Amino acid sequence: MSVIFVLIGASLLVATGFLITFLWAVRSGQMDDRVTPSVRILFDDEPKELENNNNVSSQLTDQEKKELN
């Protein structure tokens, strides 16, 4: 039974250590994302044709969809 108390105490100690490390990382700026905003312009947007096709297909009736397939 005393082993359970030792394990609970050890787990609380480890969890407290992780919490302290996480809070230190957040306060020191480790979680700041400085790369994504500068690289975001390099990513392509979805083509407009794909968006238009999705809108057209949502306006078709069930019968028209069956005819297209």
PDB file as gemmi writes it, atoms N, CA and C in Angstrom:
CRYST1    1.000    1.000    1.000  90.00  90.00  90.00 P 1                      
ATOM      1  N   MET A   1       0.821  -1.199   0.000  1.00  0.00           N  
ATOM      2  CA  MET A   1       0.000   0.000   0.000  1.00  0.00           C  
ATOM      3  C   MET A   1       0.859   1.255   0.000  1.00  0.00           C  
ATOM      4  N   SER A   2       2.001   1.198   0.661  1.00  0.00           N  
ATOM      5  CA  SER A   2       2.853   2.381   0.714  1.00  0.00           C  
ATOM      6  C   SER A   2       3.495   2.680  -0.641  1.00  0.00           C  
ATOM      7  N   VAL A   3       3.590   1.648  -1.507  1.00  0.00           N  
ATOM      8  CA  VAL A   3       4.143   1.867  -2.851  1.00  0.00           C  
ATOM      9  C   VAL A   3       3.246   2.799  -3.643  1.00  0.00           C  
ATOM     10  N   ILE A   4       1.942   2.695  -3.471  1.00  0.00           N  
ATOM     11  CA  ILE A   4       0.999   3.557  -4.188  1.00  0.00           C  
ATOM     12  C   ILE A   4       1.230   5.016  -3.799  1.00  0.00           C  
ATOM     13  N   PHE A   5       1.444   5.263  -2.511  1.00  0.00           N  
ATOM     14  CA  PHE A   5       1.682   6.637  -2.069  1.00  0.00           C  
ATOM     15  C   PHE A   5       2.987   7.180  -2.640  1.00  0.00           C  
ATOM     16  N   VAL A   6       3.995   6.347  -2.744  1.00  0.00           N  
ATOM     17  CA  VAL A   6       5.273   6.764  -3.327  1.00  0.00           C  
ATOM     18  C   VAL A   6       5.087   7.069  -4.812  1.00  0.00           C  
ATOM     19  N   LEU A   7       4.355   6.226  -5.517  1.00  0.00           N  
ATOM     20  CA  LEU A   7       4.121   6.446  -6.951  1.00  0.00           C  
ATOM     21  C   LEU A   7       3.278   7.695  -7.198  1.00  0.00           C  
ATOM     22  N   ILE A   8       2.264   7.921  -6.372  1.00  0.00           N  
ATOM     23  CA  ILE A   8       1.444   9.129  -6.515  1.00  0.00           C  
ATOM     24  C   ILE A   8       2.298  10.369  -6.256  1.00  0.00           C  
ATOM     25  N   GLY A   9       3.125  10.323  -5.229  1.00  0.00           N  
ATOM     26  CA  GLY A   9       4.003  11.457  -4.942  1.00  0.00           C  
ATOM     27  C   GLY A   9       4.996  11.709  -6.066  1.00  0.00           C  
ATOM     28  N   ALA A  10       5.566  10.634  -6.628  1.00  0.00           N  
ATOM     29  CA  ALA A  10       6.515  10.784  -7.732  1.00  0.00           C  
ATOM     30  C   ALA A  10       5.823  11.342  -8.970  1.00  0.00           C  
ATOM     31  N   SER A  11       4.604  10.874  -9.247  1.00  0.00           N  
ATOM     32  CA  SER A  11       3.887  11.371 -10.424  1.00  0.00           C  
ATOM     33  C   SER A  11       3.511  12.839 -10.264  1.00  0.00           C  
ATOM     34  N   LEU A  12       3.140  13.246  -9.058  1.00  0.00           N  
ATOM     35  CA  LEU A  12       2.839  14.658  -8.826  1.00  0.00           C  
ATOM     36  C   LEU A  12       4.093  15.519  -8.970  1.00  0.00           C  
ATOM     37  N   LEU A  13       5.217  14.992  -8.530  1.00  0.00           N  
ATOM     38  CA  LEU A  13       6.478  15.716  -8.671  1.00  0.00           C  
ATOM     39  C   LEU A  13       6.858  15.892 -10.146  1.00  0.00           C  
ATOM     40  N   VAL A  14       6.708  14.831 -10.924  1.00  0.00           N  
ATOM     41  CA  VAL A  14       7.011  14.912 -12.357  1.00  0.00           C  
ATOM     42  C   VAL A  14       6.035  15.857 -13.059  1.00  0.00           C  
ATOM     43  N   ALA A  15       4.750  15.770 -12.731  1.00  0.00           N  
ATOM     44  CA  ALA A  15       3.755  16.649 -13.353  1.00  0.00           C  
ATOM     45  C   ALA A  15       4.033  18.105 -13.018  1.00  0.00           C  
ATOM     46  N   THR A  16       4.433  18.387 -11.791  1.00  0.00           N  
ATOM     47  CA  THR A  16       4.776  19.756 -11.400  1.00  0.00           C  
ATOM     48  C   THR A  16       5.990  20.248 -12.170  1.00  0.00           C  
ATOM     49  N   GLY A  17       6.953  19.362 -12.374  1.00  0.00           N  
ATOM     50  CA  GLY A  17       8.134  19.722 -13.159  1.00  0.00           C  
ATOM     51  C   GLY A  17       7.788  20.073 -14.597  1.00  0.00           C  
ATOM     52  N   PHE A  18       6.909  19.264 -15.200  1.00  0.00           N  
ATOM     53  CA  PHE A  18       6.479  19.558 -16.570  1.00  0.00           C  
ATOM     54  C   PHE A  18       5.715  20.877 -16.635  1.00  0.00           C  
ATOM     55  N   LEU A  19       4.866  21.143 -15.654  1.00  0.00           N  
ATOM     56  CA  LEU A  19       4.107  22.393 -15.635  1.00  0.00           C  
ATOM     57  C   LEU A  19       5.037  23.593 -15.513  1.00  0.00           C  
ATOM     58  N   ILE A  20       6.018  23.503 -14.643  1.00  0.00           N  
ATOM     59  CA  ILE A  20       6.971  24.606 -14.467  1.00  0.00           C  
ATOM     60  C   ILE A  20       7.770  24.819 -15.752  1.00  0.00           C  
ATOM     61  N   THR A  21       8.195  23.730 -16.394  1.00  0.00           N  
ATOM     62  CA  THR A  21       8.952  23.841 -17.650  1.00  0.00           C  
ATOM     63  C   THR A  21       8.093  24.461 -18.750  1.00  0.00           C  
ATOM     64  N   PHE A  22       6.837  24.064 -18.831  1.00  0.00           N  
ATOM     65  CA  PHE A  22       5.936  24.623 -19.831  1.00  0.00           C  
ATOM     66  C   PHE A  22       5.724  26.113 -19.611  1.00  0.00           C  
ATOM     67  N   LEU A  23       5.466  26.511 -18.380  1.00  0.00           N  
ATOM     68  CA  LEU A  23       5.266  27.932 -18.088  1.00  0.00           C  
ATOM     69  C   LEU A  23       6.522  28.746 -18.376  1.00  0.00           C  
ATOM     70  N   TRP A  24       7.694  28.195 -18.080  1.00  0.00           N  
ATOM     71  CA  TRP A  24       8.946  28.881 -18.403  1.00  0.00           C  
ATOM     72  C   TRP A  24       9.089  29.066 -19.910  1.00  0.00           C  
ATOM     73  N   ALA A  25       8.741  28.017 -20.688  1.00  0.00           N  
ATOM     74  CA  ALA A  25       8.863  28.094 -22.140  1.00  0.00           C  
ATOM     75  C   ALA A  25       7.915  29.143 -22.718  1.00  0.00           C  
ATOM     76  N   VAL A  26       6.709  29.225 -22.182  1.00  0.00           N  
ATOM     77  CA  VAL A  26       5.740  30.202 -22.684  1.00  0.00           C  
ATOM     78  C   VAL A  26       6.206  31.622 -22.369  1.00  0.00           C  
ATOM     79  N   ARG A  27       6.682  31.830 -21.168  1.00  0.00           N  
ATOM     80  CA  ARG A  27       7.101  33.183 -20.773  1.00  0.00           C  
ATOM     81  C   ARG A  27       8.376  33.628 -21.467  1.00  0.00           C  
ATOM     82  N   SER A  28       9.232  32.694 -21.842  1.00  0.00           N  
ATOM     83  CA  SER A  28      10.489  33.079 -22.482  1.00  0.00           C  
ATOM     84  C   SER A  28      10.359  33.208 -24.002  1.00  0.00           C  
ATOM     85  N   GLY A  29       9.155  32.973 -24.541  1.00  0.00           N  
ATOM     86  CA  GLY A  29       8.934  33.174 -25.967  1.00  0.00           C  
ATOM     87  C   GLY A  29       9.182  31.951 -26.817  1.00  0.00           C  
ATOM     88  N   GLN A  30       9.287  30.789 -26.217  1.00  0.00           N  
ATOM     89  CA  GLN A  30       9.534  29.572 -26.981  1.00  0.00           C  
ATOM     90  C   GLN A  30       8.349  29.200 -27.865  1.00  0.00           C  
ATOM     91  N   MET A  31       7.159  29.666 -27.528  1.00  0.00           N  
ATOM     92  CA  MET A  31       5.963  29.294 -28.273  1.00  0.00           C  
ATOM     93  C   MET A  31       5.607  30.319 -29.354  1.00  0.00           C  
ATOM     94  N   ASP A  32       6.368  31.386 -29.481  1.00  0.00           N  
ATOM     95  CA  ASP A  32       6.095  32.386 -30.507  1.00  0.00           C  
ATOM     96  C   ASP A  32       6.411  31.818 -31.882  1.00  0.00           C  
ATOM     97  N   ASP A  33       5.515  32.031 -32.817  1.00  0.00           N  
ATOM     98  CA  ASP A  33       5.696  31.534 -34.176  1.00  0.00           C  
ATOM     99  C   ASP A  33       6.130  32.696 -35.052  1.00  0.00           C  
ATOM    100  N   ARG A  34       7.394  32.702 -35.395  1.00  0.00           N  
ATOM    101  CA  ARG A  34       7.929  33.791 -36.214  1.00  0.00           C  
ATOM    102  C   ARG A  34       8.145  33.373 -37.656  1.00  0.00           C  
ATOM    103  N   VAL A  35       7.962  32.100 -37.967  1.00  0.00           N  
ATOM    104  CA  VAL A  35       8.241  31.599 -39.305  1.00  0.00           C  
ATOM    105  C   VAL A  35       6.997  31.593 -40.176  1.00  0.00           C  
ATOM    106  N   THR A  36       5.884  31.132 -39.645  1.00  0.00           N  
ATOM    107  CA  THR A  36       4.684  30.956 -40.459  1.00  0.00           C  
ATOM    108  C   THR A  36       4.194  32.242 -41.107  1.00  0.00           C  
ATOM    109  N   PRO A  37       4.123  33.380 -40.422  1.00  0.00           N  
ATOM    110  CA  PRO A  37       3.647  34.580 -41.104  1.00  0.00           C  
ATOM    111  C   PRO A  37       4.507  34.987 -42.299  1.00  0.00           C  
ATOM    112  N   SER A  38       5.802  34.772 -42.220  1.00  0.00           N  
ATOM    113  CA  SER A  38       6.664  35.174 -43.333  1.00  0.00           C  
ATOM    114  C   SER A  38       6.617  34.181 -44.484  1.00  0.00           C  
ATOM    115  N   VAL A  39       6.190  32.954 -44.236  1.00  0.00           N  
ATOM    116  CA  VAL A  39       6.164  31.929 -45.279  1.00  0.00           C  
ATOM    117  C   VAL A  39       4.754  31.759 -45.847  1.00  0.00           C  
ATOM    118  N   ARG A  40       3.761  32.291 -45.176  1.00  0.00           N  
ATOM    119  CA  ARG A  40       2.368  32.103 -45.582  1.00  0.00           C  
ATOM    120  C   ARG A  40       2.117  32.601 -46.999  1.00  0.00           C  
ATOM    121  N   ILE A  41       2.807  33.634 -47.421  1.00  0.00           N  
ATOM    122  CA  ILE A  41       2.587  34.176 -48.760  1.00  0.00           C  
ATOM    123  C   ILE A  41       3.041  33.208 -49.844  1.00  0.00           C  
ATOM    124  N   LEU A  42       3.893  32.273 -49.508  1.00  0.00           N  
ATOM    125  CA  LEU A  42       4.391  31.316 -50.487  1.00  0.00           C  
ATOM    126  C   LEU A  42       3.413  30.182 -50.753  1.00  0.00           C  
ATOM    127  N   PHE A  43       2.432  29.969 -49.877  1.00  0.00           N  
ATOM    128  CA  PHE A  43       1.470  28.894 -50.064  1.00  0.00           C  
ATOM    129  C   PHE A  43       0.416  29.327 -51.070  1.00  0.00           C  
ATOM    130  N   ASP A  44       0.055  28.406 -51.964  1.00  0.00           N  
ATOM    131  CA  ASP A  44      -0.970  28.692 -52.954  1.00  0.00           C  
ATOM    132  C   ASP A  44      -2.349  28.601 -52.321  1.00  0.00           C  
ATOM    133  N   ASP A  45      -3.232  29.481 -52.768  1.00  0.00           N  
ATOM    134  CA  ASP A  45      -4.624  29.388 -52.360  1.00  0.00           C  
ATOM    135  C   ASP A  45      -5.309  28.345 -53.226  1.00  0.00           C  
ATOM    136  N   GLU A  46      -6.507  27.931 -52.821  1.00  0.00           N  
ATOM    137  CA  GLU A  46      -7.262  27.008 -53.651  1.00  0.00           C  
ATOM    138  C   GLU A  46      -7.675  27.727 -54.926  1.00  0.00           C  
ATOM    139  N   PRO A  47      -7.621  27.032 -56.050  1.00  0.00           N  
ATOM    140  CA  PRO A  47      -8.027  27.677 -57.305  1.00  0.00           C  
ATOM    141  C   PRO A  47      -9.509  28.049 -57.276  1.00  0.00           C  
ATOM    142  N   LYS A  48      -9.825  29.153 -57.919  1.00  0.00           N  
ATOM    143  CA  LYS A  48     -11.207  29.646 -57.948  1.00  0.00           C  
ATOM    144  C   LYS A  48     -12.120  28.684 -58.705  1.00  0.00           C  
ATOM    145  N   GLU A  49     -11.594  27.962 -59.698  1.00  0.00           N  
ATOM    146  CA  GLU A  49     -12.414  27.031 -60.465  1.00  0.00           C  
ATOM    147  C   GLU A  49     -12.984  25.941 -59.567  1.00  0.00           C  
ATOM    148  N   LEU A  50     -12.180  25.453 -58.647  1.00  0.00           N  
ATOM    149  CA  LEU A  50     -12.636  24.402 -57.741  1.00  0.00           C  
ATOM    150  C   LEU A  50     -13.764  24.903 -56.863  1.00  0.00           C  
ATOM    151  N   GLU A  51     -13.652  26.128 -56.370  1.00  0.00           N  
ATOM    152  CA  GLU A  51     -14.707  26.692 -55.539  1.00  0.00           C  
ATOM    153  C   GLU A  51     -15.989  26.864 -56.339  1.00  0.00           C  
ATOM    154  N   ASN A  52     -15.883  27.302 -57.597  1.00  0.00           N  
ATOM    155  CA  ASN A  52     -17.072  27.491 -58.428  1.00  0.00           C  
ATOM    156  C   ASN A  52     -17.749  26.158 -58.718  1.00  0.00           C  
ATOM    157  N   ASN A  53     -16.971  25.108 -58.975  1.00  0.00           N  
ATOM    158  CA  ASN A  53     -17.552  23.794 -59.241  1.00  0.00           C  
ATOM    159  C   ASN A  53     -18.291  23.271 -58.022  1.00  0.00           C  
ATOM    160  N   ASN A  54     -17.768  23.519 -56.844  1.00  0.00           N  
ATOM    161  CA  ASN A  54     -18.437  23.067 -55.631  1.00  0.00           C  
ATOM    162  C   ASN A  54     -19.775  23.778 -55.450  1.00  0.00           C  
ATOM    163  N   ASN A  55     -19.823  25.073 -55.774  1.00  0.00           N  
ATOM    164  CA  ASN A  55     -21.076  25.813 -55.646  1.00  0.00           C  
ATOM    165  C   ASN A  55     -22.107  25.320 -56.651  1.00  0.00           C  
ATOM    166  N   VAL A  56     -21.677  25.014 -57.873  1.00  0.00           N  
ATOM    167  CA  VAL A  56     -22.595  24.546 -58.904  1.00  0.00           C  
ATOM    168  C   VAL A  56     -23.137  23.181 -58.521  1.00  0.00           C  
ATOM    169  N   SER A  57     -22.273  22.290 -58.022  1.00  0.00           N  
ATOM    170  CA  SER A  57     -22.747  20.953 -57.693  1.00  0.00           C  
ATOM    171  C   SER A  57     -23.707  20.973 -56.518  1.00  0.00           C  
ATOM    172  N   SER A  58     -23.569  21.932 -55.634  1.00  0.00           N  
ATOM    173  CA  SER A  58     -24.490  21.993 -54.503  1.00  0.00           C  
ATOM    174  C   SER A  58     -25.856  22.511 -54.936  1.00  0.00           C  
ATOM    175  N   GLN A  59     -25.932  23.182 -56.090  1.00  0.00           N  
ATOM    176  CA  GLN A  59     -27.197  23.719 -56.559  1.00  0.00           C  
ATOM    177  C   GLN A  59     -27.944  22.730 -57.460  1.00  0.00           C  
ATOM    178  N   LEU A  60     -27.292  21.635 -57.846  1.00  0.00           N  
ATOM    179  CA  LEU A  60     -27.941  20.656 -58.712  1.00  0.00           C  
ATOM    180  C   LEU A  60     -28.935  19.822 -57.921  1.00  0.00           C  
ATOM    181  N   THR A  61     -29.965  19.377 -58.623  1.00  0.00           N  
ATOM    182  CA  THR A  61     -30.927  18.482 -57.985  1.00  0.00           C  
ATOM    183  C   THR A  61     -30.360  17.067 -57.980  1.00  0.00           C  
ATOM    184  N   ASP A  62     -31.020  16.177 -57.256  1.00  0.00           N  
ATOM    185  CA  ASP A  62     -30.560  14.793 -57.191  1.00  0.00           C  
ATOM    186  C   ASP A  62     -30.590  14.133 -58.565  1.00  0.00           C  
ATOM    187  N   GLN A  63     -31.606  14.425 -59.372  1.00  0.00           N  
ATOM    188  CA  GLN A  63     -31.720  13.845 -60.696  1.00  0.00           C  
ATOM    189  C   GLN A  63     -30.570  14.307 -61.586  1.00  0.00           C  
ATOM    190  N   GLU A  64     -30.218  15.576 -61.535  1.00  0.00           N  
ATOM    191  CA  GLU A  64     -29.121  16.099 -62.346  1.00  0.00           C  
ATOM    192  C   GLU A  64     -27.790  15.490 -61.924  1.00  0.00           C  
ATOM    193  N   LYS A  65     -27.615  15.263 -60.608  1.00  0.00           N  
ATOM    194  CA  LYS A  65     -26.381  14.645 -60.128  1.00  0.00           C  
ATOM    195  C   LYS A  65     -26.255  13.212 -60.647  1.00  0.00           C  
ATOM    196  N   LYS A  66     -27.388  12.487 -60.681  1.00  0.00           N  
ATOM    197  CA  LYS A  66     -27.368  11.115 -61.196  1.00  0.00           C  
ATOM    198  C   LYS A  66     -27.023  11.104 -62.675  1.00  0.00           C  
ATOM    199  N   GLU A  67     -27.520  12.076 -63.427  1.00  0.00           N  
ATOM    200  CA  GLU A  67     -27.226  12.138 -64.850  1.00  0.00           C  
ATOM    201  C   GLU A  67     -25.766  12.446 -65.115  1.00  0.00           C  
ATOM    202  N   LEU A  68     -25.150  13.237 -64.263  1.00  0.00           N  
ATOM    203  CA  LEU A  68     -23.738  13.572 -64.442  1.00  0.00           C  
ATOM    204  C   LEU A  68     -22.844  12.369 -64.153  1.00  0.00           C  
ATOM    205  N   ASN A  69     -23.256  11.532 -63.232  1.00  0.00           N  
ATOM    206  CA  ASN A  69     -22.445  10.341 -62.888  1.00  0.00           C  
ATOM    207  C   ASN A  69     -22.705   9.287 -63.900  1.00  0.00           C  
TER     208      ASN A  69                                                      
END                                                                             
